[in-house]
Amino acid sequence: MSRIKDLEKEIKHHNDLYWIQNAPEISDTDYDLLIEELRDLDPKNPLLSELTEQISGTPVSHRVPMLSMGKAYTIDEIIKWVKGIKCNHFTISPKMDGVACELVYDSNGKFSHAATRGNGTVGEDISQAVKLIDNIPQQLAADPDGEIEVRGEIVMHLDEFKKYEDEYANPRNLASGTIKQKNPSKRDKKDLKFYAYNVLGTAHETESDKFAAIREFGLTHVKTRTVKKDEIKETLEELTSGRGKLPYEIDGIIITAGDVSLQEKMGCTSHHPRYAIALKFQGESGSTVLEDIEWSVSRTGQITPVA
């Protein structure tokens, strides 16, 4: 129990440093490891469903929860997961390292409001901020069948971030701070972009159909590839090695079963969809403090050092 309490305290500390103080002390990978350890020790810990960027503005409830993504850290783990999915085509897209956002349009295609992911159930209204993002239309290019929700990521391109890299830790922190900036003139100086990865409120048979609809609405979506099951490993290796050529930061790759009817059958846990998973990138290197070494004696008498 003491370890759970220690994890809760440590995770809250680092979450506050990242989102509020803009002064992270550990890498994203190390933060994820703390989250995974807490999930292993206490799967129903309420902190797991609360963590994300802090909500400080007007709260907005999401009609459908904006869930996190299940994670894997190696391509072999992804291949093992894929083998258990009864689908032969998958959509692969970059996991952008930005601010998750939901845009809501009414039945006439007119922009209604926008909100951050928040805790997945309730986000923060950022409608005034996103109106200044030049690739977010106030009127859709095609009429939807009814009210729709477009979900995506707000990011800052790396070439734009170079102007501010001495002041901010990374583009995601700057993007988050920019959309919460109360002074529109300051906010307008920073180049943010929105990339859609999902649309709710319209019927589609495949993931590819969703992205086609997003294009018809006049929105920019994340780059995607539709591949067969036996092409996934090669595709992931290619995308992983080429991540440095992208104009924005990504922290992983999303793999999604392409059949929407299958997605509905598989459903979601309280934390993540069962039909999609993220290959999460790990840092190139890491460091730790060796606090002690204990000598473990096996039942056969073999002595092994344990850090």
N, C-alpha and C positions, 0 to 999 in steps of 0.2 A: 504493500500500500504506500510506503514512503517513497518508492521509486515513481509511482504514478503521480503523487503530489509534486515531486521534484520536476517531473516532465511537464506537468501543467504549468508550473511557475516559469520554467525555462522557455516553453513555447510561447506563453503570453508575453514574456519579456522580448523575445526576438520578433514576434509579430508587431509589437508596438514600435520597436526600433525601425523595422522595415517600412511600415505604412505611415506612421505618425512623425517619427523623428528624422526619417530619411538618413539613418546611420546604421545600416546593417553590420553586424559583427561576424556573421558566419555566412557560408555559401548557401545557395538554394538547396544543393544536394544534402548538406548537413542538416538543414532545417527539415527537409523531407524525411530524413532518417529519424529525427525526433518524433515526427508525426506518426511514422510507421511503427515505431516502438510503442508509442501510446496506444495505437490501434490494436497492436498484438496483445498488450497487457490488459486493456480495458476497451473492447470494441464499442461499447455503448456510452463511452464517456461523452457528456454533452459538449465538451470543448471542441470535439471533432467536427460537429455540425455548426459551430459558431465561428470558426476561424476563417477569416478572409480579410480584405481591406476593411478598415473601420468605417462605420456609417456615421456621418456627422451632419448631413443635410436632411431634407425632407424625405421620410421613408416612403418607399414604393413597394407594394407587394407584387411578386411575380405570380402570374396565373398558373404557370407550370414551373416547379423549382428548377433553378439553374444549378445542376449538380456538378460536383468535382469529377475528375476522371481517374479511373483505376490506373495504376502505374506498373510498369515493368522496367527493368534497368539493363536488360540484355536482349539482343535479337533472338537468342534461343528461347527466352521466356515468351516472347511474342509468338514465335512459331508454335510453341506448345499450346498457347491460348487459341491461336487460329485453328489448330487441328480440332478443337472441341466445338467449333462454330459450324453449323450446317448451312454454309453459304459458300459459293465459289467465287464471288466477286466482292472486293473490298475497296473502300475509298481511303486513300492515304493523303494526309495533308499536314503541313507544319503546325506545330503547337506554338503559336505566337506568344512571346513573352511581353504581354501588355496588360491592359485593364479590360476585363470582361464587361461587356455592355449589351443591353437589350434595347432595341428601337421598336416602338409600337406605332403602327399606322392604322388609321381607321378604314372603314369599308370603302371609302372614296379614294384611298391611297394617300391621304394627307397625314403628315407627321403629327403624332399625338404627344408623345413624351419619350424620354430615354432614362434608363436607370442602370446603375452599376449592379454587379452580381450581389454585392453585400454578403450576407450569410447564406445565400442560396434561396432563401424564402423571401427575404425583404432586402431591397437595395436602396440606394440613395439617388434621388432625382438629380439628373445632370442635363436636363433638357436644354437649358440656356447655353451650356458649354458646347454641346455637340452641334448646335446650330452654326457654330463657327468652323466646323470641320468641313472642308470643301467637298469631300466625296460622299457626304451624307445628304441625300436629297430631301427637301421639304415636301415634295410631291413625287410619288412613285411614277415611273414611266409607263407602267401598266396597272390597270385597276385590279385589286385583289378581289376574291370572292366575298371577303368579309374582313374583319379586323385581323391583322397579322402581327406577329412578333418576330423580328429579325435579330438573331443573336450573333455576336461577333466580338472582335478584339480591337481596342483602340491602342495604336502603337505610335512610337516616334521613330522615324527612319534614322539610321546610323549617321548619315551625312549631316542631318540636322542636329543630332545630339552632340556632335563634335564642338559646337559653339558653347555648349553648357557642361561639358564633361568635367571641368574643374570644380563645378558647383554641386553636381549630382552624382550619385553612385552608379546609376545605370539608366537607360532609356525608359524602363517601366516606371521607376520612381518619378521621373520627370513628367511622363505622360499622366500619371495619377495626380501629381501636384498641379499640372496645367488645367485639367478639367475641373478641379476644385478651386481654381483661382477666381476670386471674386471680381477682380478688375478685368473686364473684357479686353481692353487694349493690350494688357500684358499677355493675356491668354492667346490673343490673335497673333502674337509674334512667333509662336512656336508651332511648328508644322506637325499636326497630328493626322493620322489616317485611320479609317475604319475598314476592317476586313470581316465580312460575314462568314459564318461557318454553319448556320442553321436557320431555318425558317419554320415557324409554327403557325397553324391556322389555315393551311392549304394542304390538299391531299396529293401525295406523290407515291409512286411505286418504288423508286430507288433513290439513293443518295444523289446520283447524277442528276435526276429530275429536280431535286431541290436546288442544286446549284444553277441549273438552267433557269429556274424560276427567279432566283436571286438576280441573275443577269438581266432578265426581262424587266424586273422592277427598277433597273438602273443602278443597282448597288454593286460595289466591288466585293468579291469574295476571296477567300484564301485560295492559294493554288492547290489543285487537287489532281490526283491520279486515280483512275479506276483500274485495278489489277486483279488477276486471278490468284487463287490461293498459292499456287506454286511459284508465283512471281514476287511474292512479298519479301522474302529474304534479300534477293538481289536489289529490289527497289529501296529497302531500308538502308542497305549498305551504301548505295549510291547517294541517297539523300543525306545520310549522316556525314559522309565525306565531303559533300558539297555545301554544308550549312554556312561556311564562311563566305560564300559568294552571294548570300542573300542581302537585300538592302535593309533588313530589320533583324532583330535578335529573335531566335527561337530557343526554347528550352526542351524541345522534344518533337516527336512525330505522333500524330493521331492515326490509329487504324480503326476503321468503322465497317461493320458488316453492311453491305450495300443494299440488302433487301429490307425495305421499310416494314413490310408485314412481319418479317422475322424479328425485327427490332421490337415491335409491339408485343410479340409473343415472349421474347426474352425479358423485357421489362427492365427495371432498375432496382438497385438496393436503395437504402436511405442516403447513401453516399455517392454512388456512381452508376452509370448505365452498364448493363451486362453485355451489351452488344458493341462496345467500343473500349479501347484501351490506349494508353499513351506509352510510347517508348521514351522514357525520361533520360535526358542526357546527364551524365555525371561530370563533375569537374575533372580537368586533366590531371590534377594532383590534389592532395589533401595533407593535412598535418594533424597530429594529435599529441597529447601529453601522456607519456607512460608514467602512471602514478605508482604502480607497484607490480611486483612479480610474485606470484604464489606458486609453490611447488606441489603439483598434483601427483599423488601416488595411486596408480591403477591397482586392480585386484591381483595383477600378475607381478606387481612390484616395480613396474616401470615408472620412472620419475619424469614428469613433463612440466616445463615452465609454462605458466599461464599468465598472460598480461591482464 
